[in-house]
Amino acid sequence: MFLFGQPTPGSETIYQMQSSTGSESMRIGGSTVSAPFLRTVTVAVRGEWIALGPIEGHFVGTFRADGTPRAFFAGPPPKAVPERVREAWIDERVSRFRGRTERGVWRDRYEEFVASAPAPMTFPPFEALVLQDGGRVWREIYDPALGEGEPSRWVVTDPSIPGDFGGTVVLPPGFRSYDIGRDYVLGVWSDKMGIEFVRLYDLIEASSDG
């Protein structure tokens, strides 16, 4: 992916590992097997502003439409993937094989693949990246403990304010935003039966001192 004629910063390097036992072989990576928790770059565009992240670690960069850098900021570092989550990923992959011997062989291969990663696996630094009308950047907090339909939490940062660490906004359960204006949030809310309704919420900014 290219932006402004230059490679997008933070692009992930996808590598492939060859593992073999006797005459059997497998490829992990690329289109054969997707790597777990692979970091991808998210781009948000609105008007003359562009937000890009993560460009390095957990940093987000904002730019003008002509490519001029505007501001760079970060939130809490992404959390390391717990051992139980890595094991659950391996279990899901191995369960696709019927025979006990075959499952044992493939479990060894997947464990070798996970252990060979050049850096510890981490959860994504955020779930989604959205630009509000006016240029504020909304980052949805990634929380693997949240189930489908639960409230989503967002960190809102104003790149025009130096040192702004951002405030937090919680959107209602089952609601997904499609447009964030200066004083509203427009999106779709789904009930327990999956029926969708268009909803518009007022966006009222509270002072930092309550």
C-alpha positions as CSV (number, residue, x, y, z in Angstrom):
1,M,0.0,0.0,0.0
2,F,1.3,3.4,-0.9
3,L,0.4,6.9,0.3
4,F,1.7,10.1,-1.3
5,G,4.1,8.1,-3.5
6,Q,5.9,6.5,-0.5
7,P,5.4,3.2,1.3
8,T,2.9,3.4,4.1
9,P,4.8,3.4,7.4
10,G,4.2,0.6,9.7
11,S,3.4,-1.9,7.0
12,E,3.7,-5.4,8.4
13,T,6.1,-7.9,7.0
14,I,4.5,-11.2,6.3
15,Y,6.9,-14.1,6.4
16,Q,6.5,-17.8,5.7
17,M,7.9,-20.8,7.5
18,Q,8.5,-24.3,6.1
19,S,8.0,-27.2,8.4
20,S,8.3,-30.8,7.4
21,T,8.1,-34.3,9.0
22,G,9.1,-37.1,6.6
23,S,7.4,-36.5,3.3
24,E,4.8,-34.2,4.9
25,S,5.1,-30.4,4.7
26,M,3.1,-27.3,5.4
27,R,3.3,-23.6,4.8
28,I,2.2,-21.2,7.5
29,G,1.7,-17.5,6.6
30,G,0.5,-15.7,3.5
31,S,-2.7,-17.1,2.0
32,T,-2.2,-20.7,3.4
33,V,-2.7,-20.0,7.1
34,S,-3.3,-16.6,8.5
35,A,-0.9,-15.5,11.2
36,P,-2.6,-14.7,14.6
37,F,-3.0,-11.1,15.6
38,L,-1.3,-9.7,12.6
39,R,-1.1,-6.0,12.8
40,T,-2.7,-4.1,10.0
41,V,-2.6,-0.4,9.1
42,T,-6.0,1.4,9.3
43,V,-6.7,4.6,7.3
44,A,-9.4,7.1,8.0
45,V,-10.2,10.1,5.7
46,R,-12.5,13.0,6.1
47,G,-12.3,16.3,4.3
48,E,-8.7,17.6,4.2
49,W,-7.6,15.3,7.0
50,I,-6.1,11.7,7.0
51,A,-5.4,9.5,10.0
52,L,-3.2,6.5,9.7
53,G,-2.3,3.9,12.3
54,P,-0.7,2.1,13.8
55,I,2.4,3.5,12.0
56,E,4.9,2.3,14.5
57,G,4.0,0.3,17.6
58,H,0.8,1.9,18.8
59,F,1.3,5.4,17.3
60,V,-1.2,7.2,15.1
61,G,-0.2,9.8,12.5
62,T,-2.4,12.5,11.1
63,F,-1.8,14.3,7.8
64,R,-3.3,16.9,5.5
65,A,-4.6,15.8,2.2
66,D,-1.3,16.9,0.5
67,G,0.7,14.7,2.8
68,T,1.9,17.4,5.2
69,P,2.3,15.8,8.7
70,R,-0.1,17.3,11.2
71,A,0.4,15.5,14.5
72,F,1.5,12.1,15.9
73,F,0.2,10.6,19.2
74,A,-0.1,7.3,21.0
75,G,-2.3,5.7,23.6
76,P,-1.6,2.9,26.0
77,P,0.8,0.2,24.5
78,P,-1.0,-2.8,23.2
79,K,-1.2,-5.7,25.7
80,A,0.7,-8.9,25.1
81,V,-1.5,-11.9,24.1
82,P,-1.8,-14.2,27.1
83,E,-0.7,-17.8,26.8
84,R,-4.3,-19.1,27.2
85,V,-5.3,-17.0,24.1
86,R,-2.4,-18.4,22.1
87,E,-3.3,-21.9,23.1
88,A,-6.9,-21.3,22.2
89,W,-5.8,-20.2,18.7
90,I,-3.8,-23.4,18.3
91,D,-6.6,-25.6,19.7
92,E,-9.0,-24.1,17.1
93,R,-6.6,-24.9,14.3
94,V,-5.8,-28.4,15.5
95,S,-9.4,-29.3,16.0
96,R,-9.9,-29.4,12.2
97,F,-7.9,-32.6,12.0
98,R,-9.7,-35.9,12.8
99,G,-7.0,-38.3,13.8
100,R,-5.2,-38.1,17.2
101,T,-1.8,-38.6,15.6
102,E,-2.4,-36.0,12.9
103,R,-3.6,-33.5,15.6
104,G,-0.5,-34.2,17.6
105,V,1.8,-33.5,14.6
106,W,0.0,-30.3,13.6
107,R,0.0,-29.1,17.2
108,D,3.8,-29.3,17.3
109,R,4.0,-27.4,14.1
110,Y,1.7,-24.6,15.2
111,E,3.4,-24.3,18.5
112,E,6.7,-24.0,16.6
113,F,5.3,-21.3,14.4
114,V,3.9,-19.2,17.3
115,A,7.2,-19.6,19.2
116,S,9.2,-18.5,16.1
117,A,7.6,-15.0,15.9
118,P,10.3,-12.3,15.9
119,A,8.5,-10.3,18.6
120,P,5.9,-11.2,21.3
121,M,2.3,-11.2,19.9
122,T,0.1,-8.4,21.1
123,F,-3.5,-7.5,20.7
124,P,-4.4,-4.7,18.2
125,P,-3.8,-1.3,19.7
126,F,-7.4,-0.3,18.7
127,E,-10.4,-1.8,17.0
128,A,-11.3,1.0,14.6
129,L,-10.1,4.5,13.6
130,V,-12.5,7.2,12.6
131,L,-12.2,11.0,11.9
132,Q,-14.8,13.3,13.3
133,D,-15.9,16.4,11.4
134,G,-13.3,19.0,12.4
135,G,-10.4,16.6,12.5
136,R,-10.6,14.9,15.9
137,V,-9.5,11.3,15.9
138,W,-11.6,8.5,17.4
139,R,-9.9,5.2,18.3
140,E,-12.1,2.3,19.4
141,I,-10.5,0.5,22.4
142,Y,-9.7,-3.1,21.6
143,D,-11.0,-5.3,24.4
144,P,-11.1,-9.1,23.7
145,A,-13.3,-9.5,26.9
146,L,-16.2,-7.6,25.3
147,G,-18.9,-9.7,23.6
148,E,-20.9,-8.8,20.5
149,G,-23.5,-6.1,21.3
150,E,-21.7,-4.7,24.3
151,P,-20.9,-1.0,24.6
152,S,-17.9,0.2,22.7
153,R,-15.3,2.6,24.2
154,W,-13.5,5.2,22.2
155,V,-10.5,7.5,22.9
156,V,-11.0,10.9,21.2
157,T,-7.9,13.0,20.6
158,D,-7.7,16.5,19.1
159,P,-4.4,16.7,17.0
160,S,-4.6,20.5,17.0
161,I,-4.0,20.6,20.8
162,P,-0.4,19.7,21.7
163,G,-0.1,17.1,24.4
164,D,-3.8,16.1,24.2
165,F,-4.1,12.6,25.6
166,G,-7.8,12.3,24.6
167,G,-11.1,11.9,26.4
168,T,-13.2,8.7,26.5
169,V,-16.6,8.2,24.8
170,V,-18.8,5.2,25.4
171,L,-21.3,4.3,22.7
172,P,-24.5,2.3,23.5
173,P,-24.7,-1.5,23.2
174,G,-25.4,-2.8,19.7
175,F,-24.7,0.5,18.1
176,R,-22.2,1.1,15.3
177,S,-21.4,4.6,14.2
178,Y,-21.3,5.6,10.5
179,D,-20.8,9.3,10.8
180,I,-19.5,11.5,13.6
181,G,-20.3,15.2,13.3
182,R,-19.3,18.1,15.5
183,D,-22.4,17.6,17.7
184,Y,-23.9,14.3,16.8
185,V,-23.2,10.6,16.2
186,L,-25.2,8.8,13.5
187,G,-25.3,5.1,13.1
188,V,-27.3,1.8,13.2
189,W,-28.5,0.1,16.4
190,S,-29.5,-3.6,16.3
191,D,-32.0,-5.1,18.8
192,K,-31.8,-8.7,20.2
193,M,-33.5,-10.1,17.1
194,G,-30.9,-8.4,14.8
195,I,-33.4,-5.8,13.5
196,E,-31.5,-2.6,12.6
197,F,-32.7,0.9,13.3
198,V,-31.0,4.2,12.4
199,R,-30.2,6.3,15.4
200,L,-28.9,9.8,15.9
201,Y,-27.3,10.8,19.2
202,D,-26.4,14.3,20.4
203,L,-22.8,14.7,21.1
204,I,-22.3,16.9,24.2
205,E,-18.7,17.8,25.3
206,A,-18.2,17.7,29.0
207,S,-15.5,19.7,30.8
208,S,-12.5,17.9,32.0
209,D,-13.2,18.9,35.6
210,G,-16.7,17.3,35.5
